[in-house]
Amino acid sequence: MKNIIQNINKAFDHRIRLGIMSILMVNESADFTTLKELLGVTDGNLASHAKALEAEEYIAIEKQFIGKKPNTSYKATKSGKKAFQEHIDALEKLIQNK
């Protein structure tokens, strides 16, 4: 019998990473403040989980200034979208398995 959890991606194990990717799958991009408010997390939590996803090359982080204010935005990469979809598909199969 095939291992039913083999396609579950450890990079998405944490609820904050799951939330970041979920938001970025349905939005072209999201800025730091938007993600922070939607997920209800601290600056440090969001930053550390975003860095972990960036290290896997699942998201791209863009820093710029708008006027004199720094702005950080996040976007799911093509490989990130593929990996996340495979993760969701694996979870669905796991739930459907009896």
Stockholm file with secondary structure:
# STOCKHOLM 1.0

chainA/1-98         MKNIIQNINKAFDHRIRLGIMSILMVNESADFTTLKELLGVTDGNLASHAKALEAEEYIAIEKQFIGKKPNTSYKATKSGKKAFQEHIDALEKLIQNK
#=GR chainA/1-98 SS CCCTTTTCCGGGCSHHHHHHHHHHHHSSCEEHHHHHHHHTCCHHHHHHHHHHHHHTTSEEEEEEEETTEEEEEEEECHHHHHHHHHHHHHHHHHHHCC
#=GC SS_cons        CCCTTTTCCGGGCSHHHHHHHHHHHHSSCEEHHHHHHHHTCCHHHHHHHHHHHHHTTSEEEEEEEETTEEEEEEEECHHHHHHHHHHHHHHHHHHHCC
//
